[in-house]
Amino acid sequence: MDHSLARFSENKMFKGVRHTVYDEKGGFMTDPAFQRGVSKLANFGLIYEVLVFPYQLPGAIALAEKFPEQKFVLDHLAKPDVSKPPSEQWKQDIQQLAENENVFCKVSGLLSEAGKNWNPPDFIPFLDVIVKSFGMERLMFGSDWPVSLSGGSYEESLKIVEDYFSAYSEEDLKKVMGGTACEFYNIV
């Protein structure tokens, strides 16, 4: 694996890896073989993107705690059910994951989880939780395009996020809408 990572890392466009963990069963992220692979990423400056469902957040927390030098980003807020208010368990898990300063969060996948029957205010409680948990310094917009088209247009995804963050400073909005991602993925 080290040889492959070294070879791939020669390409400056290769920034990290993502495994669709929600396709896996049980405690996949705490499996020693999986963790052995993740343990090699930091040596090459690579990010690991955490793509999970809410019930898998405890595994993501354990992974982030085990590898504090590894940069992680939570994709799609862990795909919560946005058709109803955030569950207490999701809120607690998000807060616990965010206690690890090596974990960032993509503000993405909102429409993918909402389907066609949503209203912009539906997303506010979820956005409130991630802002409170991660702060403005560790949030970044991600469109989840083209998957997000299952719930609405790219423009609608963008508008939800821009409208929500319009209550914050222009500097904070710039961070969320690109600045943090540029730094995190080293594309400045």
Stockholm file with secondary structure:
# STOCKHOLM 1.0

chainA/1-188         MDHSLARFSENKMFKGVRHTVYDEKGGFMTDPAFQRGVSKLANFGLIYEVLVFPYQLPGAIALAEKFPEQKFVLDHLAKPDVSKPPSEQWKQDIQQLAENENVFCKVSGLLSEAGKNWNPPDFIPFLDVIVKSFGMERLMFGSDWPVSLSGGSYEESLKIVEDYFSAYSEEDLKKVMGGTACEFYNIV
#=GR chainA/1-188 SS CHHHHHHHHTSTTCCEEEEEGGGSCSSGGGCHHHHHHHTTTGGGTCEEEEECCGGGHHHHHHHHHHCTTSCEEECGGGCCCTTSCCCHHHHHHHHHHHTSTTEEEEECCHHHHHTTCCCGGGGHHHHHHHHHHHCGGGEEECCCTTGGGGTSCHHHHHHHHHHHHTTSCHHHHHIIIIIHHHHHTTCC
#=GC SS_cons         CHHHHHHHHTSTTCCEEEEEGGGSCSSGGGCHHHHHHHTTTGGGTCEEEEECCGGGHHHHHHHHHHCTTSCEEECGGGCCCTTSCCCHHHHHHHHHHHTSTTEEEEECCHHHHHTTCCCGGGGHHHHHHHHHHHCGGGEEECCCTTGGGGTSCHHHHHHHHHHHHTTSCHHHHHIIIIIHHHHHTTCC
//
